[in-house]
Amino acid sequence: MTSLIAENLTFSYSVHSQAVLHNVSIELNPGTLTALVGPNGAGKSSLLRLLQGQSKPSKGYISIGGKPLIEAREQIALMPQRSSINWNFPMTVEGLVSLGKVNHLKSTCCELEAALQRVGISDLANRRLDSLSGGQQQRALLAKTLITPAKIFLLDEPCSALDPFARKKFLRIIRQLADTGATLFVSSHDWGKSLNAYDKVVALDKTVLAFGTPQEVEEKLDSFTSMGNHCCG
């Protein structure tokens, strides 16, 4: 079982700066789809970078399958925000997806086809990036992430700027991935009915405000609101 466990993570950009994250502890288990919600500045992207090993915590510990993160980084992959890609670059979908291969090893045709099939865009393999819709772009980015040997996938705001139909389709795809045993951790600004698509929700505002099922988290945040405390609802 490849579980990701983060214990008491604290992170600051410098020794003298205010903590971006404070005492964050979460556990992500195989076959689960978990949402990470919070306001702008809550530390969502910072947490994903810590979990993927791009940044190092000031304090705390991250393990995957009982091993320190540094020994198991191949088990985890990060899908960046769509804005990180130059969609006007003269490249095909197949070319973009093949860039996800770890250590730039050449992707086989079978690996490419499998990644494209998993997100339902096999028919777009030879399409240029600048001809894709927003939803197609997100699925191409997801395929690029899935071509890695990872079992844990971190998705940074994958549904931002998608129309309701494309968002629903994307959520259905990642739900199916979780049902095959993958672990998915998805950051989002959404709060409402769409969170019912997830098994678990982490509400973050520099620290974990609530962690549980969508209903449990909503009830806890409602109790914060009734007490006049700041939360991310």
N, C-alpha and C positions, 0 to 999 in steps of 0.2 A: 504494500500500500504506500503510495507516494503522497503523503500529506505535507503541506507547507505550514510551518508554525513560526510565528513571529512573537517574540517575548520582550515586552517592556522597551520597545523601540523609541528612542529619542533622537531627533535630528535637527541640527542647526547648520547653516551655511558657513559659519565661522565661529570661532571660540567665543567671541564677544557679542554675537548676534542672538536675537530672540529665537527660541525653539520653534521650528516649523511643525514638528511633531513631538508629542510628549507622551511617554509611557503607553505606547500602542501595542496591544497584544491581540492577535487573531489566529485562528486555525482554519485552514482551507483543506477540505477532504476530497478524495477522488469521487468523481461522478456528481459533483455539486456545482451549481451555477449561483454565484454570489455577486450581489450588487454592492458597489461602494459609492455612497451618496454623501453629499455635503455641499456647502456654499462655495463660491469662489474664494480661494485662499485657505481652504480647509486643510490642504496638504495631500489631496488625493493623488496627484501626479508624483509628488515627492515620495509618497508611500510606495507607489508602483515601481519607481526607480530603485528604491531600497530593496524591494523584494526581488527585483531582477538582477541586482548586483551592480547597477550603474553608479550608485552612490553608496557610501558606507555610513551606518548609523553612528551617532556620537556615543550612544549607549544601546545596549540590547543585543539580541541574538536572533538569527534566522536559520532555520534548518529545513531540509527537504528529505523526507523519508528517513529521518534520524541522523542525516549527515549535515555538517556545516554547509552553508550556501556555497562557499568557495569550491567545495568538492562535488557539488551537484548542479552547477549552473546550466548544464546541458538539459536538465529536466524542466527548465522554465524559459518561456519566451514572452516577449512584450510586443504587442501590437500598438504602435504609436498613434497619435492623433492624425487624422487625414491631412491636416494642414502642414505636417512635416514632410510631405511628398510633393515634388514638383510635377503636377499632373500634365503639364505642357511639354514635358521632356519627351523626345521622340523614341518611345519605347512601347513594346506590346505588353499585354497582360502577362503573357508567358514569360517575357523578359523580367518583369517586376517580381513575379512569384519566385523565379529561379534565384533571385538575389537573397532569398531567405535561407538558403542552404548554409548550414553552419560551416565556419572556416572557409567559405567561398568554394567548397568542393562542388564539382559539376553535378547538377541534378540530372537524374535519369528521366527518360520520357515517362516511365511508370510513376515516378514520384510526382512529377508535375501534373500528370493527368489525375492522380489520386487526390492531390490537394485541390485542384480545380473542381473535381466532382463533388468533394465534400461540401463545397459552398455553392454548388449549382451554377458554375460559370464556365463549364467546359467549352461551350459554344463561343465564348468570348476570347479564347486563348490568343488569337492573332489580331485582336482589336487593339488600336492605339489607346493609350491611357487618356488622351484628351477627348476621346469620343465616348467615354463612359459617363453614366449618370452617377449621382452621389451614392446611391445604394450599391451600384456595381463597383465603384471605387472601394467602398468599405469591404465588400466581399473579396476583392482582389487583395487588399491588405491582409485580410484574415487568411486567405490561401497562402500568402507569403509567410505568415506566422506558422501555419500548420505544416509547412514542408520541413520544418525543423524536427528533430527527434524528441521535442519536449512533450511532457504530459500535463504541464501546468501552464495556462495561458492567461496573461494579464492584458486586458483590453482597455485602452485609455480613451474614454469618451467616444466609443464607436458609433453611437446613435445621434451624435450632435449634428444638427442641420439636416437630418433625414426627414422626409415627409412621413406621415403616419403609416402609409402602406409599406414603405421601404423599411421603416423601423420595425414593424411587426414581422416582416419577412426575415430581417436580420436576427431578431430575437428567437424566431423559430429555428433558425440554423444553429445558433449557439446552444439552444436547449437540446437539440438533437446531439450535438457534440458531447454535452455533459452526460446525456443518457448512454453514451458509448463508454463512459468511464473517465473522460477528461475532466480536469479541474479548471474552471473558468472564473476569473475575478474581474468584474466589469465596472469601471468607474462611470458615473452618470450624474447629470444635473436633475434628472427626472425624479419627481416624487408624486406618486399617485398610483393609479390602477396598473400601470405598466410594471411596477415592482412585483406584482403578483406572479409574474413569469419566473421569478427567481426563487431558489430554495432558501437562501439566507440573504440578509442585508446587513451591511456594516454602515452605520451612520457616524461620520467622522467630522470633527471640527477641531483639528490639531490633536485631539485625543478621541478615543472611541466613546461616543455618547450612548450607543446601543448596538447590540449584535444579537441576531436571532432571526426568526422567521419574519416575513414582511409584517404580519399582524403584531407580533411581539414588539418589533421596533417601532411601529406606528404608535402603539399604546404607550411605550416608554417615552417617546418624544412628546406625545400629547400631555403626559404627566409633567414633563419639564416645562412645557408651555404654560400649563395651569399654575405652575409655581413661579412663573415669571422669568425663567432662565432662558438664556440664548440657546437656540438649536437651529438645525438646518432644514426644518420643514418647509 
